[in-house]
Amino acid sequence: MDIDERRRVVATYLRRCVIYSDASIERKRARGEGETELARWQAFREFTAYSAGEIESGVLDSWLTDEEGEGPPPPSIGSGSFSLDLSSMTYHDRREWLAALLMPRPVVLVATVSATGVQNISPMSSVNVVSNSPPLLTMSLSVDIEGRPRDTLENLRNGGIGSQCTIFVLNADHDSALAVDATARPLPPDESEWDLLPDTAPNLTGALAAIHCELAELHPLPAGAKGSLAILQVSSIDVPDGLQSDTVPQTLFQIGFDSVGPAPNPTDWRFGLSNH
């Protein structure tokens, strides 16, 4: 049995365990069993779903052979990277890189700097590719739950056309989910979300990629919407050494309004956000 078949068999088994767990939780809930028992089954379900995702991604391939030891960690720009010059790429290559990193809708962290030099980093799930030539992205920036414009919007607006930001694309792992949850916490404009992370601005070493952009245009959203649409031109992308556009691993997605995970598949693991 080759490694692909071993991976398929184990992942199928684990996915069936998740389906069984979901059914068991519903039965126990219908019988009125206690929260402690339900929490135990929910924890088993989430761990099993996470394991299935790791098996399917190939991260644990060494566990499916006779070799000992852990599989390699997912690629990250902190372990060595190179810069992609989008202006020198062919249309096809540029399209493939942008699609691999930003489609479908991932959760990313966007880093900006305020007019007074405060380093800001904030989670976003509204980044989309709108043009490959030139490479353009859009990002919708709304007000927070208290009606205050988000720091990312204020920093880009105050910096004007040409102001810079970095979009960090995240691996689908627990550390990325923790980073999203930490930086979603509302802070005063003179405080930095980077202080809530183990990394030091401007380098998020565990990110899958860093997309460097400049503000091309900023427009208020129509129809009375409380927000603005930023049009960003991509200048370069930092990616891990050895990564190709057809080998980009699973990225982190927004699932509903209060959780993140590796994919919209309902049997995958989920991380519930305390700040959203």
DOLO-27493 format. One record per residue (C-alpha): residue in three letters; x, y, z. Coordinates in steps of 0.1 Angstrom, whole numbers, padded with zeros to 4 digits, always signed. Each point is the difference from the previous one (the first is absolute). Last residue first. Example, Ala and Ser with C-alpha at 12.3 -4.5 7.8 and 13.67 -1.06 7.14 Angstrom:
BEGIN
Ser+0137-0011+0071;Ala-0014-0034+0007;
***
This chain:
BEGIN
His-0151+0386+0173;Asn+0022-0006+0031;Ser-0006-0034+0017;Leu+0005-0018-0033;Gly-0010-0037-0002;Phe+0026-0022-0017;Arg-0015-0026-0023;Trp+0013-0034-0012;Asp-0013-0014-0033;Thr-0033-0020-0003;Pro-0020+0029-0012;Asn+0022+0005-0030;Pro+0003+0038-0004;Ala+0038-0003+0002;Pro+0030+0003+0024;Gly-0018+0015+0029;Val-0012+0033+0015;Ser-0029+0008+0024;Asp-0025+0027+0009;Phe-0017+0014-0031;Gly-0003-0031-0021;Ile+0032-0018-0008;Gln+0028+0025-0009;Phe+0027-0019-0017;Leu+0037-0009+0008;Thr+0021-0012-0028;Gln+0006-0036-0012;Pro+0034-0005-0016;Val+0014+0018-0031;Thr+0015-0027-0023;Asp-0013+0012-0033;Ser+0012+0036+0004;Gln+0035-0013+0009;Leu+0017+0000+0034;Gly+0037-0009+0001;Asp+0010+0028+0024;Pro-0030+0015+0018;Val-0019+0029-0017;Asp+0005+0037+0000;Ile-0023+0018-0025;Ser+0007+0032-0019;Ser-0015+0033-0012;Val-0037-0009+0003;Gln-0023+0030-0008;Leu-0027+0006+0025;Ile-0036+0013-0005;Ala-0015+0009+0033;Leu-0038-0001+0003;Ser-0015+0020+0028;Gly-0024-0005+0028;Lys-0033+0007+0016;Ala-0023-0008-0029;Gly-0024+0028-0010;Ala-0007-0013-0035;Pro+0036+0002-0012;Leu+0033-0009+0017;Pro+0023+0029+0004;His+0030-0003-0024;Leu+0037-0003+0005;Glu+0024-0003-0030;Ala+0035-0014-0008;Leu+0012-0008+0036;Glu+0032-0019-0002;Cys+0005-0037+0006;His+0024-0026+0014;Ile-0014-0035+0002;Ala+0016-0020+0028;Ala-0003-0038-0003;Leu-0006-0031+0021;Ala+0002+0019+0032;Gly+0020-0014+0030;Thr+0027+0027-0001;Leu-0024+0030+0002;Asn+0027+0027-0006;Pro-0009+0037+0003;Ala-0002+0001+0029;Thr+0013-0024+0027;Asp-0015-0035+0003;Pro-0014-0017+0031;Leu-0033+0019-0005;Leu-0020+0022+0023;Asp+0025+0028-0002;Trp-0005-0001-0038;Glu-0035+0013+0007;Ser+0015+0034+0006;Glu-0013+0027+0023;Asp-0005+0037-0010;Pro-0032-0007-0019;Pro-0017-0015+0031;Leu-0004-0038-0002;Pro-0029-0022-0011;Arg+0009-0038+0001;Ala+0001-0014-0035;Thr+0038-0003+0003;Ala-0001-0027+0026;Asp-0027-0021-0018;Val+0018+0001-0033;Ala+0034-0009+0017;Leu-0016-0029+0018;Ala-0014-0013-0033;Ser+0034+0003-0016;Asp+0016-0020+0029;His-0026-0027-0003;Asp+0006-0007-0037;Ala-0014+0008-0034;Asn+0030+0020-0012;Leu-0005+0037-0002;Val+0003+0026-0028;Phe+0015+0032+0013;Ile-0011+0031-0018;Thr+0026+0028+0002;Cys-0010+0037-0002;Gln+0015+0030-0017;Ser-0012+0035-0007;Gly+0002+0009-0037;Ile-0031+0020+0000;Gly-0006+0015+0034;Gly+0017-0008+0033;Asn-0029+0014+0020;Arg-0025-0021-0019;Leu+0022-0031+0002;Asn+0005+0004+0038;Glu-0037+0009+0006;Leu-0012-0031-0019;Thr+0024-0023+0018;Asp-0009+0016+0033;Arg-0036-0009-0005;Pro-0025+0029-0001;Arg-0019+0002+0033;Gly-0037-0010+0000;Glu+0002-0019+0033;Ile-0002-0034-0018;Asp+0029+0010-0022;Val-0003+0021-0032;Ser+0005-0016-0034;Leu+0030-0006-0023;Ser-0006-0020-0031;Met+0032-0011-0017;Thr+0006-0002-0037;Leu+0030-0015-0018;Leu+0018+0011-0031;Pro+0028-0017-0020;Pro+0003+0021-0032;Ser-0008-0022-0018;Asn-0015-0027+0024;Ser-0030+0020+0009;Val-0028-0002+0026;Val+0016-0023+0026;Asn-0019+0001+0033;Val+0006+0009+0036;Ser-0031+0002+0022;Ser+0010-0025+0028;Met+0021+0024+0021;Pro+0020-0004+0032;Ser+0019+0030+0013;Ile+0036+0012+0004;Asn+0009+0035+0010;Gln+0035+0014+0006;Val-0002+0035+0016;Gly+0022+0025-0018;Thr-0020+0032+0007;Ala-0016+0000-0035;Ser-0010-0036+0006;Val+0017-0030-0014;Thr-0017-0029-0018;Ala-0001-0038+0003;Val-0028-0021-0013;Leu-0006-0035+0014;Val-0018-0025-0023;Val-0031-0021+0002;Pro-0005-0018-0033;Arg-0027+0005-0026;Pro+0004-0026-0027;Met+0024+0010-0014;Leu+0028+0022+0014;Leu+0033-0019-0001;Ala-0005-0024-0029;Ala-0020+0025-0020;Leu+0027+0027+0003;Trp+0028-0024-0009;Glu-0018-0015-0030;Arg-0011+0033-0014;Arg+0036+0014+0001;Asp+0013-0032-0016;His-0026+0001-0028;Tyr+0005+0038-0007;Thr+0037-0005-0003;Met+0021+0013+0029;Ser+0024+0030-0001;Ser-0024+0024+0017;Leu-0009-0026+0026;Asp+0035+0000+0015;Leu-0001-0030+0023;Ser+0022+0003+0031;Phe+0019-0029+0016;Ser-0005-0016+0034;Gly+0018-0018+0028;Ser-0014-0017+0032;Gly-0020+0031+0010;Ile-0018-0001-0034;Ser-0018-0031+0011;Pro-0004-0035-0015;Pro-0021-0025+0020;Pro+0020-0020+0026;Pro+0017-0032-0011;Gly-0014-0033+0011;Glu+0008-0012+0035;Gly+0023-0029+0007;Glu+0004-0036-0009;Glu+0000-0015-0034;Asp-0020-0031-0008;Thr-0025+0021-0020;Leu-0033+0016+0008;Trp+0014+0022+0028;Ser+0025+0014-0025;Asp-0029+0013-0020;Leu-0012+0021+0029;Val+0001+0034-0018;Gly-0015-0016-0031;Ser-0030+0025-0001;Glu-0025-0029+0003;Ile+0016-0013+0032;Glu+0000+0035+0015;Gly-0036+0006-0008;Ala-0010-0034+0014;Ser+0018+0008+0032;Tyr-0018+0033+0004;Ala-0033-0018-0005;Thr+0009-0026+0027;Phe+0010+0027+0024;Glu-0032+0020-0006;Arg-0022-0031+0005;Phe+0018-0012+0031;Ala-0004+0034+0016;Gln-0037+0000-0010;Trp-0004-0034+0016;Arg+0016+0011+0032;Ala-0021+0032+0000;Leu-0032-0019-0004;Glu+0009-0022+0030;Thr+0007+0031+0022;Glu-0031+0018-0013;Gly-0023-0027+0014;Glu-0022-0024-0019;Gly-0034+0013-0010;Arg-0009-0030-0022;Ala-0002+0024-0031;Arg+0035+0013+0009;Lys+0013-0035+0002;Arg-0015-0009-0034;Glu+0013+0032-0016;Ile+0035-0006+0014;Ser-0001-0036-0012;Ala-0009+0011-0036;Asp+0028+0025-0001;Ser+0025-0026+0014;Tyr-0010-0025-0026;Ile+0006+0026-0028;Val+0034+0008+0016;Cys+0009-0037+0003;Arg-0009-0004-0037;Arg+0024+0029-0008;Leu+0027-0019+0020;Tyr-0005-0032-0020;Thr+0001+0018-0033;Ala+0032+0018+0010;Val+0016-0033+0009;Val-0009-0016-0033;Arg+0008+0030-0022;Arg+0035+0005+0016;Arg+0008-0036-0004;Glu-0011+0001-0036;Asp+0022+0031-0007;Ile+0029-0015+0018;Asp+0001-0032-0021;Met-0016-0033+0010;
***
